Amino acid sequence: ALADNKLEDRAYELNFAAAKLAREVADQFSTPGKPRFVAGSIGPTNKDLNITGSTTFTEIKSAYYEQAKGLVEGGADFLLIETCFDTGSLKAGLVAVEQLARDLGITIPVVASVTIERTGTMLGGQPIDALYASIGNHDLLAVGMNCATGPELMTDHIRTLNEMSSHRIS
């Protein structure tokens, strides 16, 4: 989405600076009894693989990798790939973070969060059980939902995730 403002070439720089600033503030307020953590947020994107085909897996994976690298090297404790409306794009983000973890030789905790529309599916047509079947093999800190319908229409989807998931639910 940085391309909308002609900032795509600054993704690493902006994410690094944001995470560094958040890390400094978190450290100021962190105590042994109440540690503070920095979540690096990636998403949502305005491109997708399965609906309009406005990007490729390789392109979106590369963009997610660059963002994740800036956030992690800037001091984020974990990454939140959020407001995903397309399973293919989320999968590209997860693969990118896994590659970054291998490249840096560290573990990078990830929370995957998707948006289910009033239709009961993601924009690409995947219901929550199909989404989880696609990403359940990844090492996730948590999987969950945000946005779109509000809490009253999320209950059944959260229940389904809870019944299927071996991960924490958010």
N, C-alpha and C positions, 0 to 999 in steps of 0.2 A: 504494500500500500504506500510505501515511501515514494514510489515512482509517481504517484498522483501529484506530488509536490516537488518532483525532480530531485529527490534526495536519496535515490536508490544506491548511489555510489558511496553514501555515508552511513550505510546500515551498521557496519561494525563500529565505527566511531561513535555514533549516537547511542547504540546499545551499551558499549563499553562505558561511556560517560554516565549514562543513566544508572547502570548497575554500581559503578564506583561511588556515585553520590548516595545512592540508597544504602550501600554497604557502610559508608562513613556514618550516616545517621543511625542505622541499626546498631552499629558498634557503640555509639554514644549512649544508647538506651539499653543496651544488653547488660545483664548481670548474670552471675552464675545460676541464680535461682529462676531467672526469667530471660533466657537467651532470645535474641531477636534474629530473624531469618530474612533473607532477601529472596523474593520470588521474581525471576525474570520472565516476563510475559511475552509470548510470541503469538501474534494473531490478534484478531482474525485477518485473513488476507482477502483481497477482493478478486482473487483469481481462483479457478478450480479446475480439477481434472475431469470430473464426471458429469458436470452439468453443461457447461458451455465449451469445455476443452480450451480455455483461455491460457493454459500453460501446459508444460510437460512435467512429468515426474522429476526428471533431471533438473529442470529449471527451478521448480519449487523446492526441491531438496537442497539445492545450492543456496537459495535465498534463506531458507530456514537455518542452514549450517552457519552462514555468515552472521545472522542475528544471534544464534545460540553462542557462537564463539565469543562475540563481543560481550554478551551478558555474563557468561561463565568467567572469562578472563577479567571482567570488571568487578567480579565478586559475588555474583548471584549464587545462592546456596542450592536452588533447584529451579527448574524451568516449568512453566505452565504454558502448554500449547492449548490455546483457548478459543472459544466461540467458533469451533470448527463446524462447518455445515456440509462438508464433503469428506467422505472416508478416505479417498485417495490422497487428498491434501494432508490430512492428519497422518496418514501412514508415511508420507514423504517427510513430514516433520520428525516423526519418531525415528525413522531411518537416519536422518541427518544428525540427530542428537546422539544416536548410537555410534555413528562414525566419528563424531567429534570426541566422544568419550574414549574411543579406541586411540584416536590421534593424540590426545592429551594424556592418556594413560591414567584416567580417573573415572570414578563413578559419577554420573550426573542424574540425580533423581528427577523424574518427570511426572507431572500431572497432566492428563489428557482430559479436556473438557469440551463437550459438543453442544450444539444447539439442535433441539427438536422443535419443529414447527407445529402449528395447530393441526396440521394434517396427520400428525403422529409419527412423522419421519423426519430425517434430515432433508435439506433441500434436494439432495441427490436421490432421495427416495428410500434410503436405508433406515429401517426401524432400529431401535436401540439394541436389540439382540443381535442383529446382523453387524452393527458397528462393533459391538464387543467381540464377536467372533473374529472380526478382522484385526483387532488390536490386542486381544487378550494374551497373546503369546509374548508381548513385550514386557520388560521389567518396569512396571509403573509404580510410582509412589501412590497414585490414586487415579481413578477414572470417574468422571461425573458429567454434570450438565450445568449449563447456565443460559440465561437469556430466553428470548422469544416468547414463551407461553406464560410465564409466571408460575408460581408454586403450585397452584391448584391443578394445572394440567401436566405438571412434571411428576406427580406422585406415582402413577403407574409405571412410568419409565424408570424412575429411581428404584422402585420395587423390583422390576425386571433385572436391572443391573445388580442389585443386591443379591438376587437369587442366583445369577450366573457368575458373578465376578469372584475371582480369587484375590482381587486387589481391594484396597480401601475405596470407599465411595465418597465423592465430594459433590 
